[in-house]
Amino acid sequence: MPTAFAADIICNGRGRRALWPGLRPERNVMLRIGQIRIPYREGEDRVFAAVLKKLHIQEKDVENWKIFKKSIDARKKQEIMAVYTVDVQLKREKAFMKRNRNKNIRSVEDKPYVFPEAGDKKLTHPIIIVGSGPAGLFCALMLARHGYRPILLERGMDVERRQKAVRRFWDDGEFQPETNVQFGEGGAGTFSDGKLNTLVKDPVGRHRKVLELFVEFGADSEIMYVNKPHIGTDVLCHIVRAMREEIIALGGEVRFENKLTDICTEKGRLKAVCVNNETWIDCECLVLAVGHSARDTFYMLKKRGVPMTAKSFAIGLRMEHPQAMINQSQYGSPADDILGSASYKLTHTASNGRGVYTFCMCPGGYVVNASSEEGGCVVNGMSYHGRDSENANSAVIVTVTPEDFPSEDVLAGVEFQRLWEHRAYLAGKGKVPVQLYRDFCEGKVSEAFGDVLPVHKGGTAFADLNQCLPKYVCDSLKEGIEAFGHKIQNYNRGDAILSGVETRTSSPVRMERNREFQSEIEGIYPCGEGAGYAGGITSAAMDGLRIAEAIRKVYCPNEGIKNKTEEKR
């Protein structure tokens, strides 16, 4: 019988592992069989036999098969099931479908991701991509693979030096404004859980392509089919470095500690960009994948007339519980060697009409000081691949809209974030302010931790978090957490730990772009989360592919072009 395999690996009818031809079937019509339910401890060895039984066929009737999706159904704690969707190619598929009456078996066509044909417009200078988060990195990789030799500019350090700098900040408080949890190679997602789930609709296969590339560069192949895939920050760092090395090997450039500080336009078209306030680079094609925390860049772009609008986001606190408590609620057991650390997702509409929800939940994770400006404090969640810390943590956040911001300025959301981050910084005296949930409800500073001990990266200090967020946010959080206590037992326990503040859930602005994905200023391509078109690692990477496609449709490869136009002006 077959063993576990990747989504681009299939098993023939006799259970042998084999590559699906060309990573895609030559005949790409297949059967998709849903609701194959197997006790979760019995493993994937039983999947193939279950497929045969469900289809009422024999091994000899199967050409190829692969797991398309796997999830866990833990609604019945005494009978937890692994639920599979499987793609199968039969030798007599048409004949089978004529007699099929099972609604969970249907014919599907596997449509591979296709990078478009190149346009015929010639580039005078290399394409410049600003930001090496998932949007910029995937955009640069795809362009490099098709002969464009892009220049990738990153304001922070490479991931090797960045890891050391972030560790010094967490251990000793040595803050670097250009290299931290938000800035540096890999972007903000590098120091996160590395979650890859997304709700973005994807008719052209970008989501699958992103996952395939992650696997190609070192991620576990199970991310291709598990319901809630994640990589972990420890693995993600290696993947980011491997992608950078390929971009360079293909003739691209990756320049660290190179911050975009100005742009030059003429008659509504981009002419050049300035790096580090001194070096100008001629450029007719610029991808702005700057990330959601590049506030100085937002202000520069506003000054230079790049159209953008304020947008809603969410703010709140990060909340810690014992992972064993979450496991008990979700799986009926405090620990499980197969299922690992349990996750959750909770929502509530408060009586004031605001949405309260959990975000970026990190099973077996850490709360990290993710500050990127002097005098401000921001928290985020992070997990390693093993998700094996003592605590689960999640942001518990409340929606805010431009009507909540201090003015009608397009960047009023930035100032709104800064206000509460500064208050958190003052409350914690430069450390992450923390408070027990019961004390948060009573409005008093905690004096000691209870049974829940913090699992943090960076120092903490007791404070009253009611002073670090608007009253309507705090009221909504208290109401929401009480409601969550009816969904997960003891979620509202008094000694759960709150940390503040979580304000970087998404970009506070959206850079406008047209049907060709360009700004009103020709040659500028806003991209990813910072531009307001993504909300996580996967959706940002998908938008990076989308922008690479848009550029490809206009320009032909520039393999012979080398940048020789740098000068101080």
C-alpha positions in Angstrom: 0.0 0.0 0.0 1.2 3.6 -0.6 2.8 5.8 1.9 2.6 9.5 2.4 3.4 11.6 -0.7 3.5 15.1 -2.0 0.7 16.6 -4.1 3.0 16.6 -7.2 3.8 12.9 -6.5 1.3 10.2 -7.3 1.0 6.5 -6.8 0.2 4.0 -9.4 -2.4 1.3 -8.9 0.0 -1.1 -7.2 1.0 1.5 -4.6 4.4 2.5 -6.0 5.4 6.1 -5.8 5.9 7.8 -9.1 6.0 11.3 -10.5 2.9 12.6 -12.2 4.2 13.3 -15.7 5.7 16.8 -15.9 4.3 17.6 -12.4 0.9 17.7 -14.2 -0.9 14.8 -15.9 -0.6 14.7 -19.7 -4.4 14.0 -19.6 -5.4 16.6 -17.1 -9.1 15.5 -16.6 -9.6 13.4 -13.5 -12.1 12.4 -10.8 -12.1 14.3 -7.6 -13.5 12.2 -4.7 -14.4 14.0 -1.5 -15.3 12.9 2.0 -12.9 10.0 2.3 -13.0 9.7 6.1 -10.3 7.7 8.0 -9.6 7.6 11.7 -6.7 10.1 12.1 -4.3 7.6 13.7 -4.5 5.1 10.9 -2.5 7.4 8.6 -2.4 7.9 4.8 -1.6 4.2 4.2 -5.3 3.6 4.1 -6.3 6.3 1.7 -5.8 4.3 -1.5 -7.8 1.4 -0.2 -10.6 3.7 0.8 -10.6 5.2 -2.7 -10.9 1.8 -4.3 -13.8 0.9 -1.9 -15.6 4.2 -2.6 -15.3 3.8 -6.3 -16.1 0.1 -6.2 -13.1 -0.7 -8.4 -9.8 -2.6 -8.3 -6.2 -1.5 -8.3 -5.7 -2.4 -11.9 -8.4 0.2 -12.9 -6.3 3.2 -11.6 -3.7 4.9 -13.6 -2.6 7.6 -11.1 -3.8 9.3 -7.9 -2.9 12.0 -5.5 -4.2 13.7 -2.3 -5.7 17.0 -3.2 -6.7 18.1 0.3 -6.6 16.8 3.9 -8.4 18.2 7.0 -9.2 17.1 10.5 -12.8 16.7 11.7 -12.7 16.8 15.5 -16.3 17.6 16.2 -16.6 14.2 17.9 -13.7 14.1 20.3 -13.9 10.3 20.7 -13.9 9.7 16.9 -11.5 12.3 15.3 -11.3 11.7 11.6 -8.9 12.7 8.8 -11.0 13.8 5.9 -9.4 13.5 2.4 -10.2 14.8 -1.1 -8.4 12.7 -3.6 -7.8 13.1 -7.4 -7.8 9.9 -9.4 -7.2 9.0 -13.1 -9.0 5.9 -14.2 -8.4 3.9 -17.3 -12.1 3.9 -18.2 -13.1 7.2 -16.7 -16.0 8.1 -19.1 -17.6 4.7 -18.5 -17.3 5.2 -14.7 -18.9 8.6 -14.8 -21.9 7.4 -16.9 -22.9 5.1 -14.0 -21.7 7.4 -11.1 -24.5 8.8 -8.9 -22.3 9.9 -6.0 -22.3 13.7 -5.6 -18.9 13.5 -3.8 -17.4 12.2 -7.0 -17.0 14.6 -9.9 -15.0 15.1 -13.0 -12.5 18.0 -12.8 -9.8 19.5 -15.0 -6.5 20.3 -13.5 -5.5 23.7 -15.0 -1.8 24.4 -14.5 -0.5 27.9 -13.7 0.7 29.5 -16.9 3.1 32.5 -17.0 2.1 34.7 -19.9 3.9 35.2 -23.2 6.3 38.2 -23.2 5.3 41.6 -24.6 7.4 43.3 -27.2 8.2 46.6 -25.4 11.9 46.9 -24.7 13.3 47.9 -21.3 16.0 50.5 -21.2 16.9 49.8 -17.6 16.5 46.8 -15.3 13.2 46.4 -13.4 13.5 47.6 -9.8 11.5 45.8 -7.1 11.4 47.5 -3.6 10.9 45.1 -0.7 11.9 41.5 -0.2 8.9 40.2 1.6 6.8 37.5 -0.1 5.3 39.9 -2.7 8.7 41.3 -3.8 10.5 38.0 -3.5 8.1 36.0 -5.6 7.8 38.8 -8.2 11.6 38.9 -8.5 11.9 35.2 -8.7 9.4 34.8 -11.5 10.9 37.7 -13.5 14.4 36.3 -13.0 13.4 32.9 -14.2 12.1 34.5 -17.4 15.2 36.5 -18.2 14.5 39.9 -16.7 17.4 40.2 -14.3 15.5 42.5 -11.8 17.2 44.6 -9.1 15.6 43.8 -5.7 16.1 46.6 -3.1 15.7 45.8 0.6 16.1 48.5 3.3 17.1 45.9 5.9 19.8 43.2 6.2 20.0 39.8 4.6 18.2 37.1 6.7 21.4 35.8 8.3 22.4 39.1 9.7 18.8 40.0 10.4 18.2 37.1 12.6 21.2 38.2 14.8 20.0 41.8 14.9 16.5 40.7 15.9 17.9 38.4 18.6 20.0 41.3 20.0 16.9 43.4 20.2 14.9 40.8 22.0 17.7 39.9 24.4 19.4 43.3 25.0 17.0 45.9 23.6 19.4 47.0 20.9 17.0 48.5 18.4 17.8 49.0 14.7 15.2 51.0 12.8 16.0 49.5 9.4 16.5 45.8 10.4 13.9 44.4 12.8 10.9 42.1 12.9 9.2 44.3 10.2 12.1 45.2 8.0 14.8 42.9 6.4 15.0 40.0 4.0 11.7 38.0 3.9 9.6 40.9 5.3 7.4 40.8 8.4 6.3 37.2 7.6 9.8 35.8 8.3 9.3 36.2 12.0 5.8 34.8 12.2 4.1 31.4 12.2 4.6 31.1 8.4 0.9 30.3 7.9 0.0 29.8 4.2 -3.8 29.6 4.3 -5.7 32.2 2.3 -9.3 32.9 1.3 -8.3 34.6 -2.0 -10.2 33.2 -5.0 -7.8 31.7 -7.4 -9.1 30.6 -10.8 -5.7 30.7 -12.6 -3.6 28.6 -10.1 -1.4 31.2 -8.4 -2.1 29.8 -5.0 -0.9 26.3 -6.1 2.1 27.8 -7.8 3.1 29.7 -4.6 2.9 26.4 -2.6 4.9 24.6 -5.3 7.7 27.1 -5.1 7.8 26.9 -1.3 8.2 23.2 -1.6 10.8 23.6 -4.3 12.9 25.7 -1.9 12.6 23.5 1.1 9.1 23.5 2.7 7.5 20.2 3.7 5.5 18.8 0.7 2.4 18.4 2.9 1.7 22.1 2.6 0.3 21.2 -0.9 -2.7 19.5 0.6 -3.2 20.0 4.4 -6.1 22.3 5.3 -4.0 24.8 7.3 -0.5 24.7 6.0 2.3 26.4 7.8 6.1 26.5 7.5 7.5 28.1 10.7 9.9 30.9 11.0 13.0 28.6 11.4 12.3 26.9 8.1 11.1 30.1 6.3 14.5 31.8 6.9 16.2 29.0 4.9 13.6 29.2 2.1 14.0 33.0 1.8 17.8 32.7 1.5 17.5 29.9 -1.2 15.2 32.1 -3.3 17.6 35.0 -3.1 20.4 32.8 -4.2 18.5 31.7 -7.3 17.6 35.2 -8.2 21.3 36.1 -8.1 22.3 33.0 -10.0 19.8 34.0 -12.8 21.5 37.4 -13.2 19.3 39.4 -10.8 20.7 41.6 -8.0 19.6 41.7 -4.4 20.9 44.9 -2.6 20.5 45.0 1.1 20.5 48.2 3.3 19.2 50.0 0.2 16.1 52.0 1.1 13.9 53.7 -1.4 13.9 57.4 -0.4 12.6 59.3 -3.4 11.3 58.9 -6.9 11.6 61.1 -10.0 8.7 61.5 -12.5 8.3 63.4 -15.7 4.9 64.0 -17.5 3.2 61.3 -15.4 5.8 58.7 -16.0 8.5 57.3 -13.7 12.1 58.3 -14.6 14.3 57.3 -11.7 14.4 56.2 -8.0 16.7 57.4 -5.2 18.3 55.0 -2.7 19.5 56.0 0.7 19.0 59.7 -0.1 22.1 59.8 -2.3 22.1 57.4 -5.3 19.7 57.7 -8.2 19.0 54.8 -10.5 17.2 55.4 -13.9 14.2 53.2 -14.0 11.0 52.9 -16.1 9.5 49.9 -14.2 9.2 50.0 -10.4 7.4 47.4 -8.2 6.4 48.8 -4.8 6.3 45.8 -2.5 7.2 47.8 0.5 5.2 46.1 3.2 2.6 47.4 5.7 5.0 49.1 8.0 7.0 51.3 5.5 5.5 54.5 6.8 8.3 56.8 5.7 7.9 55.4 2.2 4.1 56.1 2.3 4.8 59.7 3.2 7.4 60.1 0.4 5.0 58.6 -2.2 2.2 60.8 -1.0 4.5 63.8 -1.5 5.3 62.7 -5.0 1.7 62.3 -6.0 1.2 58.6 -6.0 -2.6 58.1 -5.5 -3.6 56.2 -2.4 -6.6 56.0 -0.1 -7.0 55.3 3.6 -8.4 51.9 4.5 -9.9 50.0 7.4 -7.8 47.6 9.5 -8.0 46.2 13.0 -6.2 46.7 16.3 -6.1 45.0 19.6 -4.0 42.8 21.9 -2.3 39.4 21.8 -3.7 36.8 24.2 -1.9 33.8 25.6 -3.3 30.5 27.0 -1.7 27.2 27.8 -1.5 25.1 24.6 -2.7 22.1 26.6 -6.0 24.0 27.3 -6.6 24.7 23.6 -5.7 21.1 22.7 -8.2 19.8 25.3 -11.0 22.0 23.9 -10.3 21.2 20.3 -9.2 17.5 20.5 -10.4 16.3 23.8 -6.9 15.7 25.0 -4.1 18.0 26.4 -1.6 16.6 24.0 -1.6 14.4 20.9 1.5 13.2 19.1 -0.3 13.0 15.7 -2.5 16.1 15.7 0.2 18.4 17.4 -0.8 21.8 18.7 -4.4 22.8 18.0 -5.5 26.1 16.5 -8.7 28.1 16.6 -10.5 30.9 14.9 -13.1 32.9 16.7 -15.4 35.8 15.8 -18.0 38.0 17.6 -20.0 41.1 16.8 -20.0 43.4 19.8 -23.0 45.3 21.0 -21.4 48.5 19.6 -21.5 46.9 16.1 -17.7 46.3 15.8 -16.3 43.0 14.7 -14.0 41.2 17.2 -12.0 38.3 16.0 -8.9 36.3 16.5 -6.1 36.8 13.9 -2.7 35.2 13.2 -3.2 32.4 15.8 0.1 30.8 16.7 -0.2 27.3 18.2 2.7 26.4 20.4 4.1 29.9 19.6 5.7 33.0 21.1 4.6 36.6 21.5 7.3 38.8 20.0 8.2 42.5 20.3 7.8 43.5 16.6 8.5 47.2 17.0 9.9 49.1 14.0 10.0 52.7 15.3 11.7 54.4 18.2 9.2 55.2 20.9 6.6 52.7 19.8 5.7 49.2 20.8 4.1 46.6 18.6 3.5 42.8 19.2 3.1 39.9 16.9 2.9 36.1 17.1 5.6 33.7 16.0 5.9 29.9 15.8 8.7 27.6 14.9 8.0 24.6 12.6 7.5 22.3 15.6 5.0 24.6 17.3 6.2 23.2 20.6 6.2 26.1 23.1 4.0 25.8 26.2 1.5 28.5 25.1 -0.9 29.2 22.3 -1.3 32.9 21.4 -3.5 34.9 19.0 -4.2 38.5 18.3 -7.7 39.4 19.5 -8.6 42.5 17.4 -11.3 45.0 16.7 -12.1 46.6 13.3 -11.4 50.3 12.9 -12.3 52.4 9.9 -11.1 55.8 8.5 -14.0 57.4 10.5 -12.0 56.5 13.7 -8.8 58.2 12.5 -7.8 61.6 13.8 -8.2 63.4 10.4 -9.3 62.8 6.8 -5.7 62.7 5.6 -4.9 59.7 3.5 -2.2 58.7 6.1 -4.3 59.4 9.2 -4.4 55.6 9.8 -0.6 55.7 10.2 -0.9 58.4 12.8 -3.7 56.4 14.5 -1.4 53.4 14.8 1.5 55.5 16.0 -0.6 57.1 18.8 -1.4 53.7 20.4 2.0 52.2 19.8 3.6 55.2 21.6 1.2 54.8 24.5 2.1 51.1 24.8 5.8 52.0 24.7 5.3 54.5 27.6 3.1 52.0 29.6 5.8 49.3 29.3 8.7 51.7 29.7 10.2 50.4 26.5 9.2 46.8 27.1 6.0 45.0 26.0 3.2 45.9 28.4 1.4 42.9 29.7 -1.7 42.4 31.9 -3.8 39.5 33.2 -7.2 39.4 31.7 -9.0 39.7 35.0 -7.0 42.9 35.8 -7.7 44.2 32.3 -11.4 43.9 33.0 -11.0 45.7 36.4 -8.6 48.4 35.0 -5.7 47.7 37.4 -2.1 46.9 36.9 -1.2 43.2 37.5 1.3 42.3 40.2 2.1 38.7 39.3 1.4 36.0 36.8 -1.0 33.2 37.6 -0.7 29.7 36.3 -0.1 31.0 32.8 3.5 32.1 32.3 4.5 34.3 29.4 6.3 32.8 26.4 7.8 35.9 24.9 10.7 37.1 22.7 11.6 40.4 24.3 11.2 41.9 27.8 7.8 42.5 29.4 6.4 44.9 32.1 3.1 45.0 33.9 0.8 47.9 32.8 -2.8 48.8 32.3 -3.6 48.0 28.7 -6.8 50.0 28.9 -4.5 53.1 28.5 -3.0 51.7 25.3 -6.1 51.4 23.1 -9.3 53.4 22.5 -12.1 52.7 25.1 -14.4 51.4 22.3 -11.7 48.9 21.4 -11.2 47.8 25.0 -14.9 47.4 25.6 -15.3 45.4 22.4 -12.3 43.1 23.4 -13.8 42.4 26.8 -17.2 41.6 25.4 -15.6 39.4 22.6 -13.3 37.5 25.0 -16.3 36.7 27.2 -18.2 35.4 24.2 -15.2 33.3 23.2 -15.3 31.7 26.6 -18.6 30.0 25.5 -16.8 28.6 22.5 -13.5 27.4 24.0 -13.8 26.5 27.7 -11.8 28.8 30.0 -10.8 31.1 27.1 -11.8 34.0 29.4 -9.8 32.7 32.4 -8.6 35.4 34.6 -4.9 34.6 34.4 -4.7 34.5 30.6 -2.0 37.0 29.5 -2.7 40.0 27.3 0.2 41.9 25.6 0.0 45.1 23.7 -0.5 46.4 21.2 -1.3 44.6 17.9 -1.7 47.4 15.3 0.0 46.0 12.1 -2.7 43.6 11.1 -2.8 45.1 7.6 -1.8 48.2 5.7 -3.5 51.4 6.7 -3.5 52.6 3.0 -4.3 51.3 -0.5 -2.2 52.5 -3.4 -4.5 52.8 -6.3 -3.8 50.8 -9.5 -5.5 50.4 -12.8 -6.5 47.4 -14.9 -2.9 47.0 -16.0 -1.9 47.0 -12.3 -0.1 50.3 -12.6 -0.4 53.5 -10.6 -1.7 56.7 -12.2 2.1 57.3 -12.5 3.0 55.1 -15.4 5.7 52.5 -14.6 4.8 52.1 -10.9 3.3 48.8 -9.9 1.9 48.8 -6.3 2.1 45.3 -5.0 1.4 43.1 -2.0 0.3 43.8 1.6 1.8 47.3 1.9 0.0 48.5 -1.2 -3.3 47.2 0.3 -3.8 44.1 -2.0 -2.9 41.2 0.3 -3.3 40.0 3.9 -0.7 37.4 4.6 2.2 35.5 3.2 0.3 33.5 0.6 -1.9 36.3 -0.7 1.1 38.7 -0.9 3.2 36.1 -2.8 0.2 35.6 -5.2 0.1 39.3 -5.8 3.8 39.3 -6.5 3.1 36.7 -9.3 0.2 38.8 -10.5 2.5 41.9 -10.9 5.2 39.8 -12.6 2.6 38.6 -15.1 1.5 42.2 -15.8 5.1 43.3 -16.4 5.7 40.2 -18.6 2.7 41.1 -20.8 4.2 44.5 -21.6 8.0 44.0 -21.7 10.3 41.5 -23.4 13.2 40.1 -21.3 16.2 42.3 -20.8 18.9 39.7 -20.5 21.5 42.0 -22.0 20.8 45.1 -20.0 23.1 46.0 -17.1 22.4 49.0 -14.9 25.1 51.7 -15.6 23.0 54.7 -14.8 23.6 55.1 -11.1 24.9 58.5 -10.0 24.6 61.0 -7.2 22.4 64.0 -8.1 
